[in-house]
Amino acid sequence: MAVQEARQYGGRHGAGEHPTACAGCAHCGETGHRRAVAAFLARREELAAGHGVPAAVAHSPVAARQWVSDELAQSARAVTAHGREAGLAWLARVRTGSLAAVWAAVLALLLGQALTALGTGWTAARTAGLCTALLLAVPLTAAAHAHRARGGLLAPLTGEDNRLSTTRAVAAAWLLFLCYTLLLLTSRSLTTSAFGLSGAAGLVTVLALVSAVAVTARLVVSTRIAGLRLQKVRADRPRAADLLCDDSGRADLADVQYVLVSGAVLAFAAVRLAADPARLPELPWSLALLVAVSAVWHLAAKCTEGGPPAVHAVVRAREAGDLDAPIRTGDDIEIRGHGFVPPGAAGPDPLTRLVVRIGPVHAHVPLVPVPGGFANPTDTVLTVPLPADVEPGRVEVSVVTAAGFETNRVTIDVAD
């Protein structure tokens, strides 16, 4: 697959053309990133098969492993650099696409009202609905222009980790619906009875719930990060999948149910508004309770997800045929624990930032490629050679992850 991607890029741009040769071309930034990824994958597979290692270091397994790790680390940094360029191009495209979606929705509303007015004629309610859509589209366009460097309308929905926030997206959807409803009722010059709290208490309750969840979720995450109980690695760019997945890209049941329940109740409210546009839509208390249960589930998952990394034990790595012996300088040590590769840090560049602190020495964890991935490092086991600068005696070992968290320290004895 890596070779096929590289060939496809070469067919479009030429074998020797730089991925950013077309100035201002977003396509070049993205294809440049794909080309860098394809080159990294091809290089990783080549080194995993034992090919491409210089003869000067091939005779020494330790030197060969270090050379392979440095080669992959350099290639990973190139992928990250191209990824930043592709991310900027993607944000520019999203800003344009979001504005197009807003005005396409206004046009669709106009066409829908024109088609439905063929038999009954144009009414004041249709005029009010169209004017309300225009009143919302103008400030949304201005907001997108103000935040054009961060993706336009995507900026308020993006968290500090550069991922789309599920709670912010849900709260924003309810806020837009409520603003549209209030503007619609105001444009029709209805009496104050249309804004009665008795009928709209459920709607107000749901808006308060989703808003409180958005604020509380941010507070919970920031507090757990500050308390060293949650690891967060910044993403390359926001993705739509962030709304339904965790940081590692796997579907998260708590996020999925929160989006589905909130979306279903919002659709119910929209149908009620379309059926009776003369008053605030009335939500049954049963639906408000359903949203509350869904919100509690989502917050409970936020409070329990993740955890700090920890080292359980450090032992001497033993290959087949080796004799049992104490740890000495130059030996490989195997660090067993959990949380060494936090969610979102399984890419090659975050893996190169893993560091093992052995006494006063900081040893970077070598990348050991295998077909389809890496044998080292993993989330539960790290293997590093004991540096020559480590003095014999009792030394402390800890791990610093890509998120900047340092584990507990485990003492080992280094023999002469």
C-alpha positions as CSV (number, residue, x, y, z in Angstrom):
1,M,0.0,0.0,0.0
2,A,2.9,2.4,0.8
3,V,4.5,1.7,-2.6
4,Q,1.2,2.3,-4.3
5,E,0.6,5.6,-2.6
6,A,4.1,6.7,-3.5
7,R,3.5,5.7,-7.2
8,Q,0.2,7.6,-7.3
9,Y,1.8,10.7,-6.0
10,G,4.7,10.4,-8.5
11,G,2.1,10.1,-11.4
12,R,0.4,13.4,-10.4
13,H,3.4,15.5,-9.5
14,G,6.5,13.9,-11.0
15,A,9.1,11.8,-9.3
16,G,11.4,14.7,-8.4
17,E,8.9,17.4,-7.6
18,H,8.7,18.7,-4.0
19,P,5.3,18.3,-2.4
20,T,5.0,22.0,-1.7
21,A,6.1,23.1,-5.2
22,C,2.7,24.4,-6.1
23,A,2.5,27.6,-4.0
24,G,-0.9,28.0,-2.4
25,C,-2.2,24.6,-3.5
26,A,-3.9,22.8,-0.7
27,H,-3.8,19.6,-2.7
28,C,0.0,19.7,-2.8
29,G,0.1,20.0,1.0
30,E,-2.0,16.9,1.5
31,T,-0.4,14.9,-1.2
32,G,3.0,15.9,0.3
33,H,1.9,14.5,3.6
34,R,0.6,11.3,2.0
35,R,3.9,11.0,0.1
36,A,5.9,11.3,3.4
37,V,3.7,8.7,5.1
38,A,4.1,6.3,2.2
39,A,7.9,6.8,2.3
40,F,7.9,6.2,6.0
41,L,5.9,3.0,5.7
42,A,8.0,1.7,2.9
43,R,11.2,2.5,4.9
44,R,9.8,0.8,8.0
45,E,8.9,-2.3,6.1
46,E,12.3,-2.4,4.4
47,L,14.2,-2.1,7.8
48,A,11.8,-4.6,9.4
49,A,12.9,-7.1,6.7
50,G,16.5,-6.5,7.6
51,H,17.4,-4.5,4.4
52,G,19.0,-1.1,4.0
53,V,21.2,-1.3,7.1
54,P,24.8,0.0,6.3
55,A,27.6,-2.6,6.5
56,A,29.5,-0.3,8.9
57,V,26.9,-1.0,11.7
58,A,25.4,-4.3,10.5
59,H,28.0,-6.4,12.4
60,S,26.8,-5.0,15.8
61,P,23.2,-5.7,16.8
62,V,23.2,-2.8,19.2
63,A,24.6,-0.3,16.7
64,A,22.3,-1.6,14.0
65,R,19.2,-1.2,16.2
66,Q,20.2,2.3,17.1
67,W,20.9,3.3,13.5
68,V,17.5,1.9,12.5
69,S,15.8,3.8,15.3
70,D,17.5,7.1,14.4
71,E,16.6,6.6,10.7
72,L,12.9,6.0,11.5
73,A,12.9,8.9,13.9
74,Q,14.2,11.2,11.2
75,S,11.6,10.0,8.8
76,A,8.9,10.4,11.4
77,R,9.8,14.0,11.9
78,A,9.5,14.6,8.2
79,V,6.0,13.1,8.3
80,T,5.1,15.4,11.2
81,A,6.4,18.5,9.3
82,H,4.3,17.6,6.2
83,G,1.4,16.9,8.5
84,R,1.4,20.4,9.8
85,E,1.3,21.8,6.2
86,A,-1.5,19.4,5.4
87,G,-3.4,20.5,8.6
88,L,-3.2,24.2,7.6
89,A,-4.5,23.4,4.1
90,W,-7.3,21.3,5.6
91,L,-8.4,24.1,8.0
92,A,-8.6,26.5,5.1
93,R,-10.8,24.0,3.1
94,V,-13.0,23.4,6.2
95,R,-13.6,27.1,6.6
96,T,-14.7,27.4,3.0
97,G,-16.8,24.3,3.2
98,S,-18.5,25.3,6.4
99,L,-19.5,28.7,4.9
100,A,-20.8,26.9,1.8
101,A,-22.8,24.6,4.0
102,V,-24.4,27.5,5.9
103,W,-25.5,29.3,2.8
104,A,-26.5,26.0,1.1
105,A,-28.8,25.4,4.0
106,V,-30.4,28.9,3.5
107,L,-30.8,28.2,-0.2
108,A,-32.3,24.8,0.6
109,L,-34.8,26.4,3.0
110,L,-35.7,29.0,0.3
111,L,-36.3,26.2,-2.3
112,G,-38.3,24.1,0.1
113,Q,-40.6,27.0,1.1
114,A,-41.0,28.0,-2.6
115,L,-42.0,24.4,-3.6
116,T,-44.4,24.0,-0.6
117,A,-46.0,27.4,-1.5
118,L,-47.1,26.4,-4.9
119,G,-50.4,25.1,-3.8
120,T,-51.1,27.3,-0.7
121,G,-49.3,30.5,-1.6
122,W,-46.6,32.4,0.2
123,T,-47.3,33.2,3.8
124,A,-45.9,35.4,6.5
125,A,-44.6,32.4,8.3
126,R,-42.4,31.4,5.3
127,T,-41.1,34.9,5.2
128,A,-40.3,34.9,8.9
129,G,-38.5,31.5,8.5
130,L,-36.3,32.8,5.6
131,C,-35.5,36.0,7.4
132,T,-34.5,34.1,10.5
133,A,-32.2,31.9,8.5
134,L,-30.5,35.0,7.0
135,L,-30.2,36.6,10.4
136,L,-28.3,33.5,11.6
137,A,-26.2,33.0,8.5
138,V,-24.7,36.5,8.6
139,P,-23.2,36.3,12.1
140,L,-22.0,32.8,11.4
141,T,-20.2,34.0,8.3
142,A,-18.6,36.8,10.3
143,A,-17.5,34.4,13.0
144,A,-16.0,32.0,10.5
145,H,-14.1,34.9,9.0
146,A,-12.8,36.0,12.4
147,H,-11.5,32.5,13.1
148,R,-10.4,31.7,9.6
149,A,-6.9,30.6,10.8
150,R,-8.5,27.9,13.0
151,G,-11.0,26.4,10.6
152,G,-13.8,29.0,10.8
153,L,-16.9,27.6,12.4
154,L,-14.9,24.6,13.6
155,A,-12.9,26.8,16.0
156,P,-15.4,27.0,18.9
157,L,-15.9,23.2,18.7
158,T,-12.2,22.3,18.9
159,G,-10.6,21.6,22.3
160,E,-7.2,22.4,23.7
161,D,-5.9,19.0,22.4
162,N,-6.9,20.0,18.8
163,R,-9.7,17.5,18.6
164,L,-13.4,18.1,18.1
165,S,-15.2,18.2,21.4
166,T,-18.4,16.1,21.7
167,T,-19.9,18.2,24.5
168,R,-19.2,21.5,22.7
169,A,-20.7,20.2,19.5
170,V,-23.9,19.0,21.2
171,A,-24.2,22.3,23.1
172,A,-23.6,24.3,20.0
173,A,-26.3,22.4,18.1
174,W,-28.9,23.1,20.8
175,L,-27.8,26.8,21.0
176,L,-28.2,27.3,17.3
177,F,-31.7,25.6,17.4
178,L,-32.8,27.8,20.3
179,C,-31.5,31.0,18.6
180,Y,-33.3,30.1,15.4
181,T,-36.5,29.5,17.4
182,L,-36.3,32.7,19.3
183,L,-35.5,34.8,16.2
184,L,-38.4,33.1,14.3
185,L,-40.9,33.9,17.0
186,T,-39.6,37.4,17.3
187,S,-39.8,38.1,13.6
188,R,-43.4,37.0,13.6
189,S,-44.2,39.6,16.3
190,L,-46.0,37.1,18.4
191,T,-47.4,37.8,21.9
192,T,-45.5,37.0,25.0
193,S,-47.7,33.9,25.5
194,A,-45.6,32.2,22.7
195,F,-42.6,32.4,25.1
196,G,-44.4,30.9,28.1
197,L,-42.2,28.9,30.4
198,S,-44.8,26.3,31.2
199,G,-44.6,24.9,27.7
200,A,-40.9,25.4,27.1
201,A,-39.6,24.2,30.5
202,G,-38.3,21.0,29.0
203,L,-36.5,22.8,26.2
204,V,-34.8,25.2,28.7
205,T,-33.9,22.3,31.0
206,V,-32.2,20.4,28.1
207,L,-30.2,23.5,27.1
208,A,-29.1,24.0,30.7
209,L,-28.0,20.3,30.8
210,V,-26.0,20.2,27.7
211,S,-24.3,23.6,28.6
212,A,-23.5,22.3,32.0
213,V,-22.0,19.1,30.6
214,A,-19.8,21.1,28.2
215,V,-18.4,23.2,31.1
216,T,-18.1,20.3,33.5
217,A,-16.4,18.0,31.0
218,R,-13.7,20.7,30.3
219,L,-13.2,21.2,34.0
220,V,-12.9,17.5,34.7
221,V,-10.4,16.9,31.9
222,S,-8.2,19.9,32.9
223,T,-8.3,19.0,36.6
224,R,-7.3,15.4,35.9
225,I,-4.5,16.5,33.6
226,A,-3.2,18.9,36.2
227,G,-3.5,16.2,38.9
228,L,-1.5,13.8,36.7
229,R,-4.4,11.4,36.3
230,L,-5.0,11.7,32.6
231,Q,-2.6,11.8,29.6
232,K,-3.5,14.0,26.7
233,V,-1.5,14.1,23.4
234,R,-2.2,16.9,21.0
235,A,-3.7,15.7,17.7
236,D,-2.5,16.8,14.3
237,R,-5.9,18.3,13.3
238,P,-9.5,17.9,14.2
239,R,-11.5,15.1,12.6
240,A,-15.2,14.4,12.4
241,A,-14.5,11.0,14.0
242,D,-13.5,12.8,17.2
243,L,-17.2,13.3,18.0
244,L,-17.7,9.6,18.4
245,C,-14.2,8.2,19.2
246,D,-11.7,8.4,21.9
247,D,-8.2,9.9,21.5
248,S,-6.9,6.6,20.0
249,G,-9.5,6.6,17.2
250,R,-11.6,3.8,18.6
251,A,-15.4,4.2,18.9
252,D,-16.4,5.3,22.4
253,L,-19.8,4.1,23.6
254,A,-20.3,7.1,26.0
255,D,-19.7,9.6,23.2
256,V,-21.8,7.7,20.7
257,Q,-24.8,7.4,23.0
258,Y,-24.6,11.1,24.0
259,V,-24.6,12.3,20.3
260,L,-27.4,9.9,19.3
261,V,-29.7,10.7,22.3
262,S,-29.1,14.5,22.0
263,G,-29.5,14.4,18.2
264,A,-32.8,12.4,18.5
265,V,-34.3,14.8,21.0
266,L,-33.1,17.8,19.0
267,A,-34.8,16.3,15.9
268,F,-38.0,15.8,17.9
269,A,-37.9,19.5,19.0
270,A,-37.4,20.6,15.4
271,V,-40.4,18.6,14.2
272,R,-42.5,20.1,17.0
273,L,-41.4,23.6,15.9
274,A,-42.2,22.9,12.3
275,A,-45.7,21.6,13.3
276,D,-46.4,24.7,15.4
277,P,-44.1,27.6,14.6
278,A,-46.2,30.0,16.7
279,R,-44.7,29.0,20.1
280,L,-41.6,27.4,21.7
281,P,-41.6,23.7,21.1
282,E,-42.7,21.7,24.1
283,L,-40.4,18.8,25.1
284,P,-41.9,16.1,27.3
285,W,-40.2,15.7,30.7
286,S,-39.4,12.1,29.8
287,L,-37.2,13.3,26.9
288,A,-35.5,15.8,29.2
289,L,-34.8,13.0,31.7
290,L,-33.4,10.9,28.9
291,V,-30.9,13.6,28.0
292,A,-30.0,13.9,31.7
293,V,-29.3,10.2,32.0
294,S,-27.2,10.3,28.8
295,A,-25.3,13.4,30.1
296,V,-24.5,11.7,33.4
297,W,-23.2,8.6,31.6
298,H,-21.0,10.8,29.4
299,L,-19.6,12.7,32.4
300,A,-19.0,9.5,34.4
301,A,-17.0,8.2,31.5
302,K,-14.9,11.4,31.4
303,C,-14.2,11.0,35.1
304,T,-12.9,7.5,34.8
305,E,-11.1,7.4,31.4
306,G,-7.4,7.0,31.1
307,G,-5.0,7.0,34.0
308,P,-1.4,7.8,34.9
309,P,1.5,5.6,33.6
310,A,3.2,3.3,36.0
311,V,6.3,1.1,36.1
312,H,5.7,-2.3,37.7
313,A,9.1,-3.9,37.4
314,V,12.4,-3.6,35.6
315,V,14.2,-6.8,34.6
316,R,17.2,-7.8,32.4
317,A,16.1,-8.6,28.9
318,R,17.1,-12.2,28.0
319,E,17.3,-13.6,24.5
320,A,17.2,-17.2,23.6
321,G,20.4,-19.0,24.6
322,D,21.5,-16.3,27.1
323,L,22.4,-17.3,30.6
324,D,20.7,-15.8,33.6
325,A,22.8,-13.0,35.0
326,P,22.5,-9.7,36.9
327,I,22.0,-6.4,35.0
328,R,25.3,-5.0,33.7
329,T,26.2,-1.9,31.6
330,G,25.4,-2.6,28.0
331,D,22.6,-5.1,28.8
332,D,19.1,-4.5,27.6
333,I,16.6,-3.9,30.3
334,E,12.9,-4.6,30.0
335,I,10.5,-2.1,31.7
336,R,7.1,-3.6,32.5
337,G,4.1,-1.5,33.4
338,H,1.2,0.3,31.7
339,G,0.3,3.6,30.1
340,F,3.7,4.1,28.3
341,V,1.9,4.9,25.0
342,P,-1.2,7.0,25.9
343,P,-4.2,7.2,23.5
344,G,-3.3,9.3,20.4
345,A,0.5,8.7,20.9
346,A,0.8,5.5,18.8
347,G,2.2,7.4,15.8
348,P,5.9,7.3,15.0
349,D,6.7,10.8,16.1
350,P,5.2,10.6,19.6
351,L,6.9,7.2,20.0
352,T,10.3,8.9,19.4
353,R,9.6,11.2,22.4
354,L,9.5,8.3,24.9
355,V,12.4,8.6,27.3
356,V,13.6,6.3,30.1
357,R,15.4,8.0,33.0
358,I,18.1,5.7,34.4
359,G,19.7,7.5,37.3
360,P,21.1,10.8,35.8
361,V,21.0,9.4,32.2
362,H,18.1,10.0,29.8
363,A,17.9,7.1,27.3
364,H,15.5,7.4,24.3
365,V,13.6,4.3,23.6
366,P,14.7,2.8,20.3
367,L,12.1,2.1,17.6
368,V,12.2,-1.6,16.6
369,P,10.2,-2.1,13.4
370,V,8.3,-5.2,12.5
371,P,6.0,-5.8,9.5
372,G,3.0,-3.6,10.1
373,G,4.2,-1.8,13.1
374,F,6.7,-1.7,16.0
375,A,7.8,-4.3,18.5
376,N,9.2,-1.7,20.7
377,P,8.0,0.5,22.4
378,T,4.5,-0.8,23.4
379,D,2.0,0.4,26.0
380,T,3.1,-2.2,28.6
381,V,6.7,-3.1,27.8
382,L,9.8,-1.0,26.9
383,T,13.2,-2.3,26.0
384,V,16.2,0.0,26.2
385,P,20.0,-0.7,26.4
386,L,21.6,0.3,29.7
387,P,23.9,3.3,28.8
388,A,27.6,3.1,29.5
389,D,27.3,6.3,31.6
390,V,25.3,4.5,34.2
391,E,27.5,3.8,37.2
392,P,27.3,0.4,38.9
393,G,25.2,0.3,42.0
394,R,21.6,1.1,42.9
395,V,19.9,3.3,40.3
396,E,16.4,4.5,39.9
397,V,14.5,3.9,36.6
398,S,11.4,5.9,35.5
399,V,9.6,6.5,32.1
400,V,8.7,9.9,30.6
401,T,5.8,9.5,28.1
402,A,5.0,11.6,25.0
403,A,2.4,13.5,27.1
404,G,5.2,14.6,29.5
405,F,4.1,12.4,32.4
406,E,6.8,10.7,34.5
407,T,6.1,7.4,36.1
408,N,7.0,6.2,39.5
409,R,10.6,5.2,40.1
410,V,11.8,1.6,40.5
411,T,15.3,0.9,41.9
412,I,17.5,-1.7,40.2
413,D,21.0,-3.0,41.0
414,V,23.7,-2.6,38.3
415,A,26.5,-5.0,38.7
416,D,30.2,-4.3,37.8
